[in-house]
Amino acid sequence: MPGTRARRVGRVASDRADKTIIVEVESVRRHRLYKKPVRVRRKFMAHDPQDTCRIGDVVQIEESRPMSRRKRWRLVEVLERTQLTDEERQAAFSTGMADEESISSSEDSKHD
């Protein structure tokens, strides 16, 4: 359908830049040769005009006109807010343990 813009759902990986978020979109594809499901992750820079998103939020983004050299997406809505505090969020993402398992395990240990 012409004129329809692509939409993606992903998790915010970074919110350091002003009015910009980096969204990591994960999909599962089949390997061409081995036919095994392979997890593919892509990062998109998206425009967040009110700076409402934080690391770990699940958001929906949509294609838009180019806003800068690499920013061609814009935030549509925040689907789910993260439950992490700022200190936990920075610790998890600065050490490179940005997987959902590490985030959920830190939340589980906090409640025990």
C-alpha positions in Angstrom: 0.0 0.0 0.0 1.7 3.2 -1.1 2.1 5.9 1.5 2.2 3.5 4.4 5.1 4.0 6.7 6.9 1.1 8.3 6.6 0.7 12.1 8.8 -1.2 14.4 8.6 -2.2 18.1 11.8 -2.3 20.1 13.6 -1.6 23.4 15.4 1.7 24.1 19.1 1.0 24.2 20.3 4.6 24.8 18.8 7.9 25.6 22.0 10.0 26.1 21.5 12.3 23.1 19.2 15.3 23.3 15.8 14.5 21.7 17.2 11.2 20.3 16.9 7.6 21.3 18.5 4.5 20.0 16.0 1.7 19.7 17.1 -2.0 19.4 14.6 -4.1 17.3 14.9 -7.8 17.6 13.5 -10.3 15.1 13.9 -14.0 14.4 14.8 -15.2 10.9 15.7 -18.5 9.4 19.3 -19.1 8.4 19.5 -19.4 4.6 21.7 -22.5 4.6 21.0 -24.2 7.9 17.4 -23.3 8.3 17.9 -22.7 12.0 16.2 -19.7 13.7 18.7 -16.9 14.2 18.1 -13.8 16.3 18.8 -10.6 14.4 19.1 -7.2 16.2 19.1 -3.9 14.5 19.5 -0.4 16.0 17.6 2.6 14.8 18.0 6.2 15.8 14.6 7.8 16.5 13.4 11.3 17.2 12.0 11.8 20.7 10.9 15.4 20.9 9.9 15.5 24.6 12.8 13.3 25.8 10.2 11.0 27.5 11.9 7.7 26.9 14.4 6.0 29.3 16.7 3.0 28.8 14.7 -0.2 28.8 11.4 1.2 27.7 9.5 -0.7 25.0 8.5 1.8 22.3 6.9 1.9 18.8 8.8 3.9 16.1 7.7 4.9 12.6 9.6 5.9 9.5 9.8 9.6 8.8 11.7 12.2 6.8 15.5 12.4 7.5 16.1 14.5 10.7 19.9 14.1 10.6 22.5 11.9 8.9 21.4 8.7 10.7 18.1 9.6 12.2 15.2 8.6 10.0 12.6 7.3 12.5 10.4 9.0 15.1 8.8 7.9 18.3 5.1 7.0 18.0 4.3 5.9 21.5 5.8 4.3 24.6 4.2 0.9 25.0 5.8 -0.2 28.3 7.8 1.7 30.9 10.8 0.1 32.6 10.7 -0.6 36.3 14.5 0.0 36.8 15.9 2.9 38.8 18.4 5.2 37.2 21.3 3.6 39.1 20.3 0.0 38.1 19.7 1.1 34.5 23.2 2.7 34.2 24.9 -0.2 35.9 23.2 -2.8 33.6 23.9 -0.9 30.3 27.4 0.3 31.2 28.7 -3.2 31.8 27.3 -4.5 28.5 24.7 -6.7 30.1 21.8 -5.1 28.3 19.9 -8.4 27.8 16.4 -8.8 29.1 17.6 -11.7 31.3 20.0 -9.6 33.2 17.4 -6.9 33.7 14.7 -9.2 34.8 17.1 -11.1 37.2 18.1 -7.8 38.8 14.4 -7.0 39.3 13.7 -10.5 40.8 16.6 -10.3 43.2 15.4 -6.9 44.3 12.0 -8.4 45.3 13.4 -11.3 47.2 
